[in-house]
Amino acid sequence: METTAFKEVLMNAIRSAGHIQRDNFQKTVNFTTKESISSIVTDVDLQCDRTIIDIISEAFPHHNILTEEHGFRNSKSEYTWVVDPLDGTSNFAAGIPWFGVLIALFRKNTPMMGGAYLPIADRLYFAEEGKGAFVNGEKLIIPAVNLNNSLVAFGIDYTDDAEYLQFGLKCFGWLIKNTRNVRSTNSLVDWTLLAEGKLGATVNLFTKIWDIAAPWIIIKEAGGELTHLIETELHFDLSENGLKTNYPVKAGKAELVERLFK
């Protein structure tokens, strides 16, 4: 199938949700806590989610859609849209401009294209399998860098698993000792800064499929890799159970990623 139609729908959906976010930024929003104190949902998340689902469903009514807020609509298609309608919700609710939209289109179990949009900066990142990665039409190439002289992003969320929390703090300490310094927006901004070569690597111990599907192909097409922190390969789970799967991940140029936590 011609992928131009897929791209047009992705671009329409991602910009439409981004405009909703921009229009509501720094205004009073209602939010509720989800599974933990570090996870909230606002009215804007839900509005963006509905808008994206409507746009995709109108164009491709038989495609699967998996979103953070509405779960998995399984139509038994080989194509699945994976959506984070508002990534960085806590930042958005606090009036901090580190948020945006993430949409990836899978063919079977692998992303074939993905987009990330930062509405306040009006920066739209897009990648398609075998065709490169771009921001506002400019090609992205992640440069080779030295870990010791790089800024690295690190993300970690609330957990009541004391052992895993200690593991996270140990990772954080290792990064402090082995990089120039550590930064964190705990949002898609970390991945986009990596894709632009402004960060040397990104590590996040708490991500779901909608957080990393689009960044995975953007970083890959920009010459880097996003992989599992511990296991040898990253396997996306497109199922109801996959909604609950946590992916501890690391990303950057392959040779640098290999050095992380050695």
VEXTIFI-323702 format. One record per residue (C-alpha): x, z, y; residue in three letters. Coordinates in steps of 0.1 Angstrom, whole numbers, plus 5000, padded with zeros to 4 digits. Layout:
N
      X      Z      Y   res
      X      Z      Y   ALA
...
! end
This chain:
262
      X      Z      Y   res
   5000   5000   5000   MET
   5012   4992   5035   GLU
   5026   5024   5050   THR
   5018   5015   5086   THR
   4982   5027   5083   ALA
   4995   5060   5069   PHE
   5019   5064   5099   LYS
   4991   5056   5124   GLU
   4968   5083   5110   VAL
   4996   5108   5108   LEU
   5006   5102   5144   MET
   4970   5104   5156   ASN
   4964   5136   5137   ALA
   4996   5153   5148   ILE
   4992   5144   5185   ARG
   4955   5154   5185   SER
   4963   5189   5172   ALA
   4992   5192   5196   GLY
   4970   5184   5225   HIS
   4946   5212   5215   ILE
   4975   5236   5213   GLN
   4988   5225   5247   ARG
   4954   5229   5263   ASP
   4950   5264   5250   ASN
   4986   5276   5255   PHE
   4989   5309   5275   GLN
   4952   5314   5274   LYS
   4934   5343   5257   THR
   4931   5336   5220   VAL
   4913   5355   5193   ASN
   4934   5362   5161   PHE
   4930   5381   5128   THR
   4957   5393   5104   THR
   4960   5376   5071   LYS
   4981   5387   5042   GLU
   5005   5409   5062   SER
   5013   5421   5098   ILE
   5036   5392   5103   SER
   5009   5366   5094   SER
   4980   5359   5118   ILE
   4955   5331   5124   VAL
   4939   5322   5157   THR
   4909   5302   5167   ASP
   4933   5274   5177   VAL
   4948   5272   5142   ASP
   4913   5266   5128   LEU
   4903   5241   5155   GLN
   4935   5221   5148   CYS
   4930   5223   5111   ASP
   4894   5209   5114   ARG
   4906   5181   5137   THR
   4934   5170   5113   ILE
   4912   5171   5082   ILE
   4885   5151   5100   ASP
   4910   5124   5111   ILE
   4926   5121   5077   ILE
   4893   5122   5058   SER
   4878   5095   5079   GLU
   4907   5071   5072   ALA
   4914   5081   5036   PHE
   4884   5098   5021   PRO
   4898   5098   4986   HIS
   4932   5114   4994   HIS
   4940   5150   4986   ASN
   4945   5174   5015   ILE
   4963   5207   5013   LEU
   4963   5228   5045   THR
   4973   5263   5053   GLU
   4939   5274   5066   GLU
   4915   5255   5042   HIS
   4934   5254   5010   GLY
   4936   5224   4985   PHE
   4910   5196   4984   ARG
   4919   5179   4952   ASN
   4905   5144   4949   SER
   4928   5134   4920   LYS
   4947   5110   4942   SER
   4984   5102   4940   GLU
   4985   5108   4977   TYR
   4984   5143   4992   THR
   4985   5153   5029   TRP
   5002   5187   5034   VAL
   4993   5203   5068   VAL
   5004   5232   5088   ASP
   4980   5228   5118   PRO
   4998   5254   5140   LEU
   5032   5264   5128   ASP
   5045   5294   5148   GLY
   5012   5310   5153   THR
   5027   5344   5163   SER
   5048   5327   5190   ASN
   5018   5307   5203   PHE
   4997   5339   5205   ALA
   5025   5357   5224   ALA
   5028   5328   5249   GLY
   5062   5317   5236   ILE
   5065   5278   5233   PRO
   5080   5278   5198   TRP
   5052   5263   5179   PHE
   5038   5229   5169   GLY
   5022   5208   5141   VAL
   5036   5198   5108   LEU
   5021   5170   5086   ILE
   5036   5155   5055   ALA
   5022   5128   5032   LEU
   5032   5130   4995   PHE
   5032   5103   4969   ARG
   5028   5122   4937   LYS
   5051   5152   4941   ASN
   5075   5140   4968   THR
   5071   5136   5005   PRO
   5071   5099   5016   MET
   5067   5105   5053   MET
   5065   5135   5076   GLY
   5060   5144   5112   GLY
   5067   5175   5134   ALA
   5053   5178   5169   TYR
   5063   5202   5197   LEU
   5035   5198   5222   PRO
   5050   5218   5251   ILE
   5082   5198   5250   ALA
   5063   5167   5239   ASP
   5088   5159   5212   ARG
   5076   5141   5181   LEU
   5098   5139   5150   TYR
   5090   5114   5123   PHE
   5106   5103   5091   ALA
   5097   5078   5064   GLU
   5114   5075   5030   GLU
   5144   5051   5033   GLY
   5137   5043   5070   LYS
   5155   5072   5088   GLY
   5144   5100   5110   ALA
   5135   5098   5147   PHE
   5125   5119   5177   VAL
   5105   5101   5203   ASN
   5119   5069   5189   GLY
   5155   5079   5190   GLU
   5173   5080   5156   LYS
   5185   5114   5143   LEU
   5218   5118   5125   ILE
   5229   5154   5116   ILE
   5266   5156   5124   PRO
   5292   5173   5101   ALA
   5301   5207   5115   VAL
   5321   5237   5105   ASN
   5301   5267   5094   LEU
   5323   5292   5112   ASN
   5317   5274   5145   ASN
   5280   5268   5141   SER
   5248   5285   5153   LEU
   5226   5291   5123   VAL
   5188   5299   5122   ALA
   5176   5327   5099   PHE
   5140   5336   5092   GLY
   5125   5365   5073   ILE
   5090   5381   5072   ASP
   5074   5413   5063   TYR
   5076   5422   5026   THR
   5068   5454   5007   ASP
   5093   5444   4981   ASP
   5122   5467   4990   ALA
   5147   5449   4968   GLU
   5139   5415   4983   TYR
   5141   5429   5018   LEU
   5176   5443   5010   GLN
   5185   5409   4997   PHE
   5174   5394   5030   GLY
   5194   5419   5051   LEU
   5224   5411   5029   LYS
   5220   5373   5037   CYS
   5216   5381   5074   PHE
   5248   5401   5073   GLY
   5267   5373   5056   TRP
   5256   5348   5082   LEU
   5267   5371   5110   ILE
   5301   5374   5095   LYS
   5305   5337   5086   ASN
   5290   5318   5116   THR
   5293   5317   5153   ARG
   5260   5334   5157   ASN
   5225   5336   5143   VAL
   5193   5325   5161   ARG
   5156   5324   5150   SER
   5123   5311   5162   THR
   5109   5315   5126   ASN
   5090   5282   5132   SER
   5094   5244   5130   LEU
   5116   5247   5160   VAL
   5145   5259   5138   ASP
   5141   5227   5116   TRP
   5139   5204   5145   THR
   5170   5219   5162   LEU
   5189   5213   5129   LEU
   5177   5177   5127   ALA
   5191   5172   5162   GLU
   5224   5187   5153   GLY
   5221   5217   5177   LYS
   5221   5241   5148   LEU
   5245   5238   5119   GLY
   5222   5252   5093   ALA
   5188   5269   5088   THR
   5179   5296   5063   VAL
   5144   5310   5057   ASN
   5135   5334   5030   LEU
   5097   5331   5035   PHE
   5082   5296   5036   THR
   5052   5279   5020   LYS
   5049   5243   5011   ILE
   5032   5234   5045   TRP
   5062   5249   5064   ASP
   5089   5228   5047   ILE
   5073   5196   5034   ALA
   5077   5176   5067   ALA
   5110   5192   5076   PRO
   5123   5183   5041   TRP
   5120   5145   5046   ILE
   5130   5146   5083   ILE
   5162   5165   5075   ILE
   5168   5143   5044   LYS
   5164   5111   5064   GLU
   5187   5125   5092   ALA
   5215   5129   5066   GLY
   5210   5165   5056   GLY
   5193   5184   5028   GLU
   5168   5211   5025   LEU
   5170   5229   4992   THR
   5161   5261   4974   HIS
   5183   5290   4984   LEU
   5190   5302   4948   ILE
   5179   5275   4923   GLU
   5197   5242   4920   THR
   5167   5221   4930   GLU
   5136   5224   4952   LEU
   5103   5215   4934   HIS
   5071   5213   4954   PHE
   5040   5226   4936   ASP
   5010   5206   4946   LEU
   4983   5228   4930   SER
   4960   5257   4937   GLU
   4988   5280   4925   ASN
   5012   5262   4948   GLY
   4994   5276   4978   LEU
   5009   5310   4969   LYS
   5045   5299   4961   THR
   5072   5312   4983   ASN
   5102   5290   4989   TYR
   5134   5307   5000   PRO
   5153   5277   5014   VAL
   5185   5266   5032   LYS
   5192   5233   5051   ALA
   5220   5214   5067   GLY
   5246   5188   5058   LYS
   5252   5189   5020   ALA
   5288   5202   5022   GLU
   5278   5230   5046   LEU
   5247   5240   5026   VAL
   5269   5243   4995   GLU
   5291   5269   5013   ARG
   5262   5291   5023   LEU
   5264   5325   5006   PHE
   5292   5315   4983   LYS
! end
